[in-house]
Amino acid sequence: MQTSRHGSLIRHALALTLALASVAAWTAPRLVAGPVTIAPQGDPVAELVKKLKDEGDRAKVDLIKDLANQKTRPALDGLLQVYDAMKTTFMKREVVRALPAFDGVPDAEQPALQKLTDVATEAPEPELREAALDGLGACPGHGKDFLRMIVNSPADDGVRERAIALHVKMATKDDMTWYRELYKPKVDEKAEKEREKEAKEQKKKEKEDKKKAKGKEDKDKDKEEEAPPKPKRVVSLNTIRLAAFGALASSLTIEELQEATKDAYPKIRLASLDEMAARGDKKTQDFALDILKSPDAPGNIRVMAARVLAKIQGTKAAPEFMKYATRGDSPIELRRGLAEILAGFDDPGVNKDLVNELGKGKSADERLFQIYAVRQLKDEHVDKVLVRMLTDKDEDVVVAAAKILGERKYKDAIAPLKKLWDKSGKNRDVMRAAMNATAMIRGDDPTWVDELVALTKSDDPEVRSLALDGLGAASDKRHIEKIVAALEDPNWSTRLAALEALEKMKVKEAISAIIIRMGKEEGRMKNEFANTLWRLTGQPYADNPEGWDNWWKGAKNDFQILTDADLEKVKSGEEEWRLRQTTRVDSKFFGIRIISHRVIFIIDVSGSMEEGLLNDYKGRPGAKRIEVARGELAKCIQSLDSSALFNIVTFSSDAERWVDGSLAAANEKNRNDATAFAEKLAAGGGTNLYGALENAFADPDVDTIFVMSDGEPSMGTVIDPMQIREHVAAWNEHRKIVINTIAVGGQFQILEWLAKDSGGTHVKFE
């Protein structure tokens, strides 16, 4: 992800692209915004600009809209001044959203669209980049031309991907030639050789610099950091190729589609199959079956192939699906997908076969497939077999049976689940599954609620959190005092469970306690308390305990908890409220803001991390992934809040911690030690992602995890990505750890899943 240091580079690249492209549709000359002379007093533009600049981030959004509606060049120049004057992301975004109003305005259209392009490619805030891209997509005049320039530019991968998606929505026949070029880019051999030469020279220079720096301080280090980056190469991304192919597909011949089924990128192969199937081509099912059978194809791609077969063959495909769902070498993702397809047939014959086979699988994988295939079938025989499967010798089968029984709310399972809960011992996965299933079945039963109250005093923090989650779901206000007391629990995830329970119950009596506890929190937890207070009251005091306290002293006598309608309004404005905050978080890891004060960084140091990135990284051609990891980690550590706690887990074939035991304080010594540790990271070995996650989750204090990896799991207790996902989701159900993920050198579904399931952020670098 590029920072603002690269703004001039991207502007230059985009301007150069525009000049070379000679966009025929563009007739107005490019105007460069210069000094603006504000019109005399009485001029509505001048008055609006002055009012906006005077009021700043407190100004009403309607003033921005009023200024944009003037649709003149002075109005545009005024808006650009207002953009620079604003401090909050929210107000900057509102200015960006107003710029499409100048689409079609002769002397203002080009500079308005250029500003949208600059923001889309340079702004560090993702909200601004997204708004700018959407703005270009809303400009029917020439927005498409600028989106094309972004796709062809060295902008960030995510920006280019969003730009092509928006461009395709506006596509006409005239764009098909360009889409063909994107789908099948020509290799510039001369440029490739030049790039290889640059990479070799870069590595040679790095070695020479290391030799010179040995035994003495590198006095020029800071100067090198500030040196302007070299131009980035524009890389052909598979995601962009896929979008272009999708736009082309309907116009391709059957022969061209058949050729596309051999494409190196699996998703293009599947997209071609979908198009062939839509046309009723007879060869489609042969191609789809080949992909389904291919052990080398990713699980999700094989599932997509199965869906194509299901469209063509219907229930006739069921025997083939069952065969691959029960094979020992089939990945779990394929098994789950085939189970869903078979259940989706809702065919009496298929359902009968599935029910009859339930529990009879020879392997654990086969029995797991059977469980998920019947999860939606209303059949008491299914319930009874699932209860018997609670005694299965395989732990994953037991956990799955308990989970499905909970979903089905089968009351006769309560006693067996309680027995399983009591006998689980140290097996936390089984205990957790039995407890969760029991909670789902018993719901708001008064006797169960009383049992939950007793469990809030358990020595086990996870049990306390589960009990509080259950009390929140039951909304039994008899026990508010017990939940309020849990706000002082020593375990952060238990305090968060209590906070969430009180929010669900929407009781005025809890607000004072929440405000008091907020003053004792920091980092992510302080942010969680602030967000909860906002949703309960609609008041704008952010993470300022004094502000909340002063407001509450004057408001508590007359305050009424928000109605459902008011709450919906508050929730719909939550993003606006967040973006209006003027406080900034300076600590980032690969562009993701670090709010937490209890964070673990999980860093992949497997052998593949020695490989270079496809894209240039901050102007460096072919930078090694491990070098990028070292640099980003060291920079991030130095920017951590001094009151934060942190640790580093590195993993290859095994997983190791920088500091054994609990999280380390981010004091100067520890930051320097951790930075030195980061700078010495070396790559080698396999990819034991599961072991690294297990290691991080063993820390009771961590509330946020960052995972950086460059490949799919290849070693460890669990390798299958879907199984890793399910295990981590189970561990995290009551821990509530946020997991942010960074994919370096490719796109890995497991990393996307981990971030999505935990409410984290996922970014990627090719």
C-alpha positions in Angstrom: 0.0 0.0 0.0 1.5 3.3 -1.0 1.8 6.3 1.3 1.4 10.0 0.5 5.2 10.1 -0.3 4.3 8.6 -3.6 1.7 11.1 -4.6 3.8 13.0 -7.1 4.9 9.7 -8.7 1.3 8.5 -9.2 0.1 11.9 -10.5 3.0 11.9 -13.0 2.2 8.3 -14.1 -1.5 9.1 -14.5 -0.8 12.3 -16.4 1.7 10.5 -18.6 -0.9 7.7 -19.2 -3.5 10.3 -20.2 -1.1 12.0 -22.6 -0.1 8.7 -24.2 -3.7 7.4 -24.4 -4.9 10.6 -26.1 -8.4 9.9 -25.0 -10.5 10.8 -28.0 -13.6 11.5 -26.1 -11.9 14.2 -24.1 -12.2 17.6 -25.8 -11.6 20.2 -23.0 -8.0 21.2 -22.2 -6.5 20.0 -18.9 -6.6 22.9 -16.5 -4.2 23.2 -13.5 -5.7 24.7 -10.4 -3.8 27.8 -9.5 -4.3 30.6 -7.0 -8.0 31.4 -6.6 -9.4 34.9 -6.3 -12.5 34.8 -4.1 -15.4 36.7 -5.6 -16.5 40.0 -4.0 -18.8 40.1 -1.0 -22.2 39.0 -1.9 -21.0 36.3 -4.2 -22.7 33.0 -3.0 -19.6 30.9 -3.8 -17.3 33.2 -1.8 -19.7 33.2 1.1 -20.1 29.4 1.2 -16.4 28.8 1.0 -15.8 31.3 3.8 -18.5 29.8 6.0 -17.1 26.2 5.4 -13.5 27.2 6.2 -14.6 29.2 9.3 -16.7 26.4 10.7 -14.3 23.7 9.6 -15.3 20.1 10.6 -18.3 21.5 12.5 -19.9 22.7 9.3 -23.1 21.2 8.0 -22.7 18.8 5.1 -25.5 20.7 3.2 -23.1 23.6 2.8 -20.8 21.4 0.8 -23.7 20.2 -1.4 -24.8 23.8 -1.9 -21.4 24.8 -3.0 -21.1 21.9 -5.4 -24.6 22.7 -6.8 -23.2 26.0 -8.1 -21.4 23.9 -10.8 -18.9 26.6 -11.7 -15.1 26.6 -11.8 -14.9 29.0 -8.8 -17.1 26.6 -6.9 -14.8 23.7 -7.7 -11.7 25.7 -6.7 -13.5 26.6 -3.4 -14.3 23.0 -2.8 -10.7 22.0 -3.3 -9.7 24.6 -0.7 -12.3 23.3 1.7 -10.9 19.7 1.2 -7.5 20.8 2.3 -8.9 22.8 5.2 -10.8 19.9 6.8 -9.2 17.7 9.4 -11.7 14.8 9.7 -12.0 11.9 7.3 -15.7 12.4 7.3 -15.7 16.0 6.0 -13.0 15.3 3.4 -15.1 12.4 2.2 -18.2 14.6 1.9 -16.1 17.0 -0.3 -15.0 14.0 -2.5 -18.6 12.9 -2.8 -19.6 16.3 -4.1 -17.1 16.4 -6.9 -19.1 14.3 -9.4 -21.5 17.3 -9.5 -19.0 18.8 -11.9 -19.2 16.0 -14.4 -20.1 17.7 -17.7 -19.2 21.3 -16.5 -16.9 22.5 -19.3 -14.1 24.2 -17.4 -14.4 22.3 -14.2 -15.0 18.7 -15.2 -11.4 17.7 -15.9 -9.8 19.1 -12.7 -12.7 17.7 -10.6 -12.1 14.2 -12.1 -8.4 14.6 -11.7 -8.9 15.4 -8.0 -11.0 12.2 -7.6 -8.2 10.3 -9.3 -5.6 11.8 -7.0 -7.6 10.9 -3.9 -8.3 7.4 -5.2 -4.6 6.7 -5.7 -2.9 8.7 -3.0 -5.2 9.1 0.1 -4.0 6.9 3.0 -7.6 6.6 4.3 -9.5 3.7 2.6 -12.8 5.6 3.1 -11.5 8.4 0.9 -10.1 6.1 -1.7 -13.4 4.2 -2.0 -15.5 7.4 -2.1 -13.2 8.8 -4.9 -13.5 5.7 -7.0 -17.3 5.6 -6.5 -17.3 9.2 -7.6 -15.6 8.4 -10.9 -18.0 5.6 -11.4 -20.8 8.1 -11.0 -19.5 10.4 -13.8 -21.1 9.1 -17.1 -19.2 11.8 -19.1 -15.6 10.9 -18.6 -15.3 9.1 -15.3 -14.7 5.9 -17.2 -11.6 7.4 -18.9 -10.0 8.2 -15.5 -10.9 4.7 -14.2 -9.1 3.2 -17.1 -6.1 5.3 -16.4 -6.1 4.1 -12.8 -6.3 0.4 -14.0 -3.3 1.1 -16.2 -1.4 2.9 -13.6 1.0 1.8 -10.8 -1.7 2.5 -8.1 -2.3 0.0 -5.3 -3.7 -3.4 -6.2 -7.0 -2.9 -4.3 -7.6 0.5 -6.0 -7.0 -0.9 -9.5 -9.3 -3.8 -8.8 -12.1 -1.5 -7.6 -11.5 0.7 -10.7 -11.9 -2.1 -13.2 -15.1 -3.3 -11.4 -16.6 0.2 -11.8 -15.4 0.5 -15.3 -17.1 -2.7 -16.3 -20.4 -1.4 -15.0 -20.1 1.5 -17.5 -18.8 -0.6 -20.3 -19.8 -0.3 -24.0 -18.7 -2.2 -27.1 -15.9 0.3 -27.6 -14.2 -1.0 -24.4 -14.0 -4.7 -25.6 -10.6 -4.2 -27.3 -9.1 -2.9 -24.1 -10.6 -5.7 -22.1 -9.0 -8.2 -24.4 -5.7 -6.5 -23.8 -6.2 -6.8 -20.0 -7.4 -10.4 -20.2 -4.4 -11.5 -22.4 -1.7 -8.9 -21.8 1.3 -8.9 -24.1 4.7 -9.5 -22.4 7.1 -6.6 -22.9 10.3 -8.6 -23.1 12.4 -5.4 -23.1 10.8 -4.1 -20.0 11.1 -7.4 -18.3 14.8 -7.5 -19.0 15.2 -4.0 -17.8 13.3 -4.8 -14.6 15.5 -7.9 -13.9 18.6 -5.7 -14.4 17.2 -3.1 -11.9 16.5 -5.8 -9.4 20.0 -7.2 -9.7 21.5 -3.7 -9.3 19.3 -3.1 -6.3 20.5 -6.3 -4.6 24.1 -5.5 -5.4 23.8 -2.1 -4.0 22.2 -3.5 -0.8 25.1 -5.8 -0.3 27.6 -3.0 -0.8 25.7 -0.8 1.6 25.8 -3.5 4.3 29.5 -3.9 3.9 30.0 -0.1 4.2 27.8 0.0 7.2 29.5 -2.8 9.1 31.1 -1.6 12.3 29.8 2.0 12.0 26.5 3.9 11.9 24.9 4.5 8.6 24.7 8.3 8.6 22.9 8.4 5.3 20.1 6.1 6.4 17.5 8.9 7.0 18.4 10.5 3.7 17.8 7.3 1.8 14.4 6.9 3.5 13.3 10.3 2.1 14.7 9.7 -1.4 11.9 9.7 -4.0 10.9 6.2 -5.1 11.6 4.9 -8.5 8.6 4.4 -10.8 6.6 1.3 -10.1 6.0 -1.2 -12.8 2.4 -1.7 -13.8 1.7 -5.4 -13.1 -1.1 -7.5 -14.7 -3.2 -8.8 -11.8 -5.2 -12.0 -12.2 -8.1 -10.2 -10.5 -8.1 -7.5 -13.2 -7.8 -10.2 -15.9 -10.9 -11.9 -14.4 -12.9 -8.7 -14.4 -12.0 -8.0 -18.0 -12.8 -11.6 -19.0 -16.2 -11.3 -17.3 -17.0 -8.3 -19.4 -15.9 -10.1 -22.5 -17.3 -13.5 -21.9 -20.7 -13.1 -23.7 -18.9 -11.9 -26.8 -16.4 -14.7 -27.0 -16.7 -17.7 -29.3 -17.1 -21.2 -28.0 -13.5 -21.9 -29.2 -12.3 -18.9 -27.2 -14.2 -20.1 -24.1 -12.8 -23.6 -24.4 -9.3 -22.1 -24.6 -10.1 -20.1 -21.5 -10.8 -23.3 -19.6 -7.1 -24.0 -19.8 -6.1 -20.6 -18.3 -3.6 -20.6 -15.5 -5.9 -18.7 -13.2 -8.6 -21.1 -11.9 -11.3 -18.4 -11.6 -11.1 -17.6 -15.3 -11.5 -21.3 -16.0 -14.6 -21.4 -14.0 -16.0 -18.2 -15.5 -15.6 -19.7 -18.9 -17.4 -22.8 -17.8 -20.3 -20.7 -16.5 -20.6 -19.0 -19.8 -20.4 -22.3 -21.7 -23.1 -23.8 -19.5 -25.3 -20.7 -20.0 -25.1 -21.3 -23.7 -25.9 -25.0 -23.3 -22.5 -26.1 -24.8 -22.2 -29.9 -24.6 -18.5 -29.9 -23.7 -19.1 -27.8 -20.6 -19.8 -30.7 -18.3 -16.6 -32.5 -19.4 -14.5 -29.5 -18.6 -16.3 -29.0 -15.2 -15.9 -32.7 -14.3 -12.2 -32.4 -15.1 -11.9 -29.6 -12.6 -13.9 -31.4 -9.9 -11.6 -34.4 -10.3 -8.4 -32.4 -10.2 -6.7 -32.7 -6.8 -4.4 -29.7 -7.7 -7.3 -27.3 -8.1 -8.2 -25.2 -5.0 -11.2 -26.5 -3.0 -13.4 -23.4 -3.7 -12.7 -23.8 -7.5 -13.8 -27.5 -7.4 -17.0 -26.5 -5.6 -17.7 -23.9 -8.3 -17.2 -26.6 -10.9 -19.6 -28.8 -9.0 -22.2 -26.1 -9.1 -21.8 -25.9 -12.9 -22.4 -29.6 -13.1 -25.4 -29.3 -10.8 -27.0 -26.8 -13.1 -26.5 -29.1 -16.1 -27.2 -32.5 -14.7 -29.4 -31.8 -11.7 -29.8 -34.7 -9.2 -28.1 -37.1 -11.7 -24.8 -35.6 -10.5 -25.5 -36.6 -6.8 -23.7 -40.0 -7.0 -20.6 -38.3 -8.4 -20.7 -35.6 -5.7 -21.1 -38.2 -2.9 -18.1 -40.1 -4.3 -15.8 -37.0 -4.1 -17.3 -35.8 -0.8 -16.2 -39.1 0.9 -12.8 -39.5 -0.7 -9.9 -39.3 1.8 -7.9 -36.8 -0.3 -10.8 -34.3 -0.7 -10.2 -31.0 1.1 -12.8 -30.0 3.8 -13.9 -27.0 1.7 -14.9 -29.3 -1.1 -16.8 -31.6 1.3 -18.7 -28.7 2.8 -19.5 -27.3 -0.6 -20.7 -30.6 -2.0 -22.8 -31.1 1.2 -24.5 -27.8 0.6 -25.2 -28.6 -3.1 -26.7 -32.0 -2.2 -28.9 -30.4 0.5 -29.9 -27.7 -2.0 -31.4 -30.3 -4.3 -34.0 -31.0 -1.6 -34.8 -34.1 -3.6 -36.6 -37.0 -1.7 -34.4 -39.6 -3.1 -31.1 -37.8 -2.4 -32.4 -36.9 1.1 -33.2 -40.5 1.9 -29.7 -41.6 0.8 -28.1 -38.9 3.0 -30.2 -39.8 6.1 -29.6 -43.5 5.7 -25.8 -42.9 5.5 -25.6 -40.6 8.5 -23.2 -41.9 11.1 -22.0 -44.8 9.0 -18.9 -43.2 7.4 -15.7 -45.2 7.9 -13.6 -42.1 8.3 -14.1 -39.0 10.4 -14.1 -36.8 7.3 -16.8 -38.9 5.8 -18.9 -38.7 8.9 -18.4 -34.9 9.0 -19.6 -34.6 5.5 -22.7 -36.6 6.4 -23.5 -34.3 9.3 -23.3 -31.2 7.3 -25.3 -32.7 4.4 -28.4 -33.3 6.7 -28.2 -30.2 8.9 -31.3 -28.6 7.4 -33.4 -31.8 7.1 -36.4 -32.0 9.5 -36.2 -35.6 10.5 -36.3 -37.0 14.0 -34.1 -39.9 12.9 -31.4 -37.3 12.1 -31.7 -35.8 15.6 -31.3 -39.2 17.3 -28.3 -40.2 15.2 -26.6 -36.9 15.9 -27.1 -37.5 19.7 -25.4 -40.9 19.3 -22.6 -39.2 17.5 -21.8 -37.1 20.6 -19.9 -40.2 21.7 -17.9 -40.5 18.5 -14.2 -41.2 19.0 -13.2 -38.3 16.8 -13.2 -34.9 18.5 -14.2 -32.9 15.3 -17.2 -35.2 14.7 -18.4 -34.6 18.3 -18.0 -30.9 18.0 -19.9 -30.8 14.7 -22.7 -33.0 16.1 -23.1 -30.8 19.1 -23.1 -27.6 16.9 -25.8 -29.0 14.6 -28.0 -30.2 17.5 -27.8 -26.7 18.9 -28.9 -25.2 15.6 -31.7 -27.6 15.4 -32.7 -26.8 19.1 -33.3 -30.5 19.8 -34.4 -30.5 23.5 -33.8 -34.2 24.0 -30.1 -33.4 23.5 -29.8 -31.3 26.6 -29.0 -34.2 29.0 -26.4 -35.8 26.7 -24.8 -32.4 26.1 -24.6 -31.8 29.9 -23.0 -35.2 30.3 -20.5 -34.3 27.5 -19.9 -30.9 29.1 -19.1 -32.5 32.5 -16.8 -35.2 31.1 -14.9 -33.0 28.6 -12.2 -32.3 31.2 -9.3 -30.3 29.6 -10.7 -30.7 26.1 -11.9 -27.1 25.6 -13.1 -27.6 22.1 -15.6 -30.3 23.2 -16.6 -28.4 26.3 -17.1 -25.2 24.3 -19.3 -27.0 21.7 -21.5 -28.6 24.4 -21.9 -25.3 26.3 -22.8 -23.3 23.2 -25.3 -26.0 22.0 -26.9 -26.1 25.4 -27.3 -22.3 25.4 -28.8 -22.3 21.9 -31.4 -25.0 22.9 -32.3 -23.6 26.3 -32.4 -19.9 25.3 -34.3 -17.7 27.8 -35.6 -20.6 29.9 -35.7 -19.0 33.5 -34.0 -22.0 35.1 -31.2 -21.8 32.5 -30.9 -18.1 33.1 -30.4 -18.7 36.8 -27.7 -21.3 36.0 -26.0 -18.7 33.8 -25.9 -16.2 36.7 -24.1 -18.9 38.7 -21.7 -19.5 35.9 -20.7 -15.8 35.9 -18.7 -16.7 39.0 -16.8 -19.5 37.3 -13.0 -19.6 37.6 -12.8 -20.1 33.9 -13.0 -16.8 32.0 -14.4 -18.4 28.9 -17.3 -19.9 30.9 -17.9 -16.5 32.4 -18.0 -14.9 29.0 -20.4 -17.6 27.7 -22.7 -17.0 30.6 -22.7 -13.3 30.0 -23.4 -13.8 26.3 -26.4 -16.0 27.3 -27.7 -13.4 29.8 -27.5 -10.7 27.1 -29.4 -12.9 24.6 -32.1 -13.7 27.3 -32.5 -10.0 28.2 -33.6 -10.9 31.7 -33.4 -7.6 33.5 -33.5 -9.3 37.0 -29.8 -9.8 36.8 -28.5 -6.4 35.5 -26.4 -6.0 38.7 -24.6 -9.2 38.1 -23.7 -8.1 34.5 -22.7 -4.6 35.6 -20.4 -6.2 38.2 -18.7 -8.2 35.4 -17.6 -4.9 33.9 -14.8 -5.0 36.5 -13.8 -8.5 35.7 -9.9 -8.9 35.4 -10.3 -10.6 32.0 -10.8 -8.2 29.1 -12.9 -10.6 27.0 -15.3 -11.1 29.9 -15.6 -7.3 30.4 -16.4 -7.1 26.7 -19.0 -9.8 27.0 -20.6 -7.9 29.9 -20.6 -4.7 27.8 -22.2 -6.4 24.9 -24.9 -8.0 27.1 -25.8 -4.6 28.6 -26.0 -3.1 25.2 -28.4 -5.8 24.1 -30.6 -5.2 27.2 -30.7 -1.4 26.6 -31.0 -0.3 30.2 -30.5 3.2 31.5 -29.2 1.9 34.8 -26.0 0.6 33.1 -24.8 3.8 31.5 -23.2 5.2 34.6 -21.2 2.0 35.2 -20.1 1.9 31.5 -18.8 5.5 31.7 -16.9 4.8 34.9 -15.3 1.6 33.5 -14.4 3.4 30.3 -12.1 5.7 32.2 -10.1 2.7 33.3 -9.8 1.1 29.8 -7.3 1.8 27.0 -6.6 0.9 23.5 -9.2 -1.3 21.7 -11.3 -1.8 24.9 -11.6 2.0 25.4 -12.8 2.2 21.8 -15.3 -0.6 22.3 -16.8 1.3 25.3 -17.0 4.5 23.4 -18.8 2.8 20.5 -21.3 1.2 22.9 -22.1 4.5 24.6 -22.6 6.1 21.2 -25.1 3.4 20.2 -26.9 3.6 23.5 -27.2 7.4 23.7 -26.3 9.0 20.4 -24.1 11.4 22.2 -20.8 12.6 20.5 -18.2 12.3 23.3 -16.1 9.6 21.6 -13.4 8.2 23.9 -13.5 11.1 26.3 -14.6 9.8 29.8 -14.8 13.3 31.3 -17.1 14.4 28.5 -19.4 11.5 29.0 -19.3 12.0 32.8 -20.2 15.6 32.6 -23.0 14.9 30.1 -24.4 12.2 32.3 -24.5 14.3 35.4 -26.8 16.7 33.7 -28.8 14.2 31.6 -29.4 11.2 33.8 -32.6 12.3 35.4 -34.5 13.0 32.2 -32.6 10.7 29.8 -34.6 7.9 28.2 -33.0 5.0 26.5 -33.2 5.2 22.7 -36.2 3.7 21.0 -35.6 1.0 18.3 -36.2 3.7 15.6 -33.8 6.1 17.2 -31.3 3.3 17.6 -31.5 2.4 13.9 -30.8 6.1 13.1 -27.8 6.1 15.4 -26.5 2.8 13.9 -26.9 4.1 10.4 -24.8 7.2 11.4 -22.1 5.2 13.2 -19.6 5.4 10.4 -20.2 9.1 10.1 -19.6 9.5 13.9 -16.4 7.5 13.6 -15.1 9.4 10.6 -15.8 12.7 12.3 -13.3 12.0 15.1 -10.3 14.2 14.8 -7.9 12.0 16.8 -5.5 10.0 14.6 -3.9 6.6 15.1 -0.3 6.9 13.9 0.7 3.3 14.6 0.0 1.1 11.5 1.1 -2.3 10.2 0.9 -2.6 6.4 -1.5 0.4 6.5 -3.9 -1.1 9.0 -4.4 1.1 12.1 -3.4 -0.3 15.4 -5.9 0.8 18.1 -5.1 -2.1 20.4 -2.8 -1.9 23.4 -2.6 -5.7 23.6 -1.3 -6.9 20.2 0.6 -9.9 18.8 2.2 -9.8 15.4 2.4 -13.2 13.7 5.1 -13.2 11.0 5.6 -15.9 8.3 9.4 -16.7 8.0 9.0 -19.8 5.8 11.4 -20.4 2.9 9.1 -18.8 0.3 9.5 -15.5 2.1 12.9 -15.2 0.3 11.0 -14.7 -3.0 10.5 -11.3 -4.4 7.2 -9.5 -4.8 5.5 -9.3 -8.1 5.0 -5.6 -7.7 7.6 -3.0 -6.7 7.4 -2.2 -3.0 7.9 1.5 -2.3 9.9 2.0 -5.4 12.1 -1.0 -5.0 11.8 -3.6 -7.8 11.5 -7.2 -6.7 11.9 -6.5 -3.0 12.1 -9.8 -1.0 9.0 -10.6 1.0 11.1 -11.1 4.2 12.7 -7.7 3.7 9.3 -6.1 3.4 8.2 -7.9 6.5 11.3 -6.8 8.5 10.9 -3.2 7.5 7.2 -2.9 8.2 7.5 -4.7 11.5 10.4 -2.6 12.7 8.7 0.6 11.7 5.4 -0.4 13.4 7.1 -1.4 16.6 8.8 1.9 17.0 5.4 3.7 16.6 3.6 1.7 19.2 2.0 3.6 22.1 4.3 3.5 25.1 1.5 2.1 27.3 0.9 -0.8 24.9 1.7 -4.4 25.4 2.9 -6.6 22.5 4.7 -9.7 21.3 5.9 -11.3 18.1 5.3 -14.8 16.9 7.3 -16.0 14.0 6.5 -19.2 12.2 7.9 -21.6 9.6 8.0 -25.3 10.3 7.5 -24.3 14.0 6.1 -21.3 15.8 8.3 -19.3 18.3 7.7 -16.2 20.4 10.0 -13.2 20.6 9.3 -13.0 24.4 8.2 -16.1 26.3 5.3 -15.7 28.7 3.0 -12.7 28.7 3.0 -9.6 26.5 5.9 -7.2 26.8 5.6 -3.5 27.6 6.3 -1.2 24.7 8.9 0.8 26.6 11.9 2.2 24.8 14.2 -0.8 25.6 11.6 -3.4 24.5 10.8 -1.5 21.3 14.5 -1.3 20.5 15.1 -5.0 21.3 12.0 -6.0 19.2 13.2 -3.9 16.3 16.6 -5.5 16.4 14.9 -8.9 16.5 12.7 -8.0 13.5 15.7 -6.8 11.5 17.4 -10.1 11.9 14.4 -12.3 10.7 15.5 -14.9 8.2 13.4 -17.2 6.0 13.4 -21.0 5.8 11.2 -24.0 6.3 7.5 -24.7 5.8 4.3 -22.8 6.7 2.8 -23.8 10.1 0.1 -21.2 10.3 -2.0 -23.3 12.7 0.8 -23.6 15.2 1.4 -19.8 15.1 -2.3 -19.0 15.7 -2.5 -21.6 18.5 0.6 -20.0 20.1 -1.0 -16.5 19.9 -4.3 -17.6 21.3 -2.5 -19.1 24.3 -1.9 -15.6 25.5 -4.8 -14.6 27.8 -4.2 -10.9 27.4 -4.1 -10.4 23.6 -7.1 -8.7 22.1 -5.8 -8.0 18.5 -3.7 -10.2 16.2 -1.9 -9.3 13.0 -1.0 -12.2 10.7 1.3 -11.7 7.8 1.9 -14.7 5.5 2.8 -15.5 1.9 1.4 -19.0 1.4 -1.1 -21.6 2.2 -0.4 -23.8 5.3 1.9 -26.7 4.6 2.9 -28.0 8.0 1.5 -28.4 11.5 -1.2 -30.2 13.4 -3.9 -28.9 11.0 -3.1 -28.0 7.4 -6.6 -27.9 5.7 -7.6 -24.1 5.5 -11.3 -24.8 6.2 -10.4 -26.8 9.3 -8.1 -24.0 10.5 -10.9 -21.5 10.0 -13.4 -23.6 12.0 -10.9 -24.2 14.9 -10.0 -20.5 15.1 -13.6 -19.5 15.0 -14.4 -21.9 17.9 -11.5 -20.6 19.9 -12.6 -17.0 19.3 -16.3 -17.3 19.9 -16.0 -16.0 23.4 -12.5 -14.5 23.2 -13.5 -11.9 20.6 -10.0 -11.3 19.4 -9.8 -9.1 16.2 -7.6 -10.8 13.6 -6.1 -8.5 10.9 -4.4 -10.3 8.0 -1.9 -9.4 5.3 -1.3 -11.6 2.3 2.1 -11.0 0.7 2.7 -12.3 -2.8 -0.7 -13.8 -3.5 -4.3 -14.2 -2.4 -5.0 -16.8 0.3 -8.5 -17.5 1.3 -7.6 -18.6 4.8 -6.3 -15.1 5.6 -9.5 -13.6 4.2 -11.6 -15.9 6.3 -9.7 -15.2 9.5 -10.2 -11.4 9.1 -13.8 -11.7 8.0 -14.8 -14.0 10.9 -13.3 -11.8 13.6 -14.3 -8.4 12.2 -10.7 -7.6 11.2 -9.2 -6.1 8.1 -7.5 -8.0 5.2 -5.0 -6.5 2.8 -2.9 -8.0 0.1 0.3 -7.2 -1.7 1.3 -9.0 -5.0 
